[in-house]
């Protein structure tokens, strides 16, 4: 379980880095969306391992997963909006919302790693 959590943590830093660097262009949003999707799959594996070990999955984990879906939706809609004529402003707005959700999700994930968190 600790290896999967470490992979999840490393990917969290990669997601944050990619969001800050690549969110501003259409191809960059595609990169961020792919990295967030990979992070989401690893998060599902973490939740599955917790379930397989008969551990109680705290509500914060479910919130963490829902916010990750929100990030995926923001970047997916931003990619789509960026392809329309005049959609650059909406795409940029959705990217900024996605970055905000990433920061919130990192804070929630960080608090989940602290002893006694749940």
Secondary structure, 3 states (H helix, E strand, C coil): CHHHHHHHHHHHHHHHHHHHHHCCCHHHHHHHHHHHHHHHHHHHHHHHHHHHCCCCCCHHHHHHHHHHHHHHHHHHHHHHHHHCCCCHHHHHHHHHHHHHHHHHHHHHHHHHHCCCCC
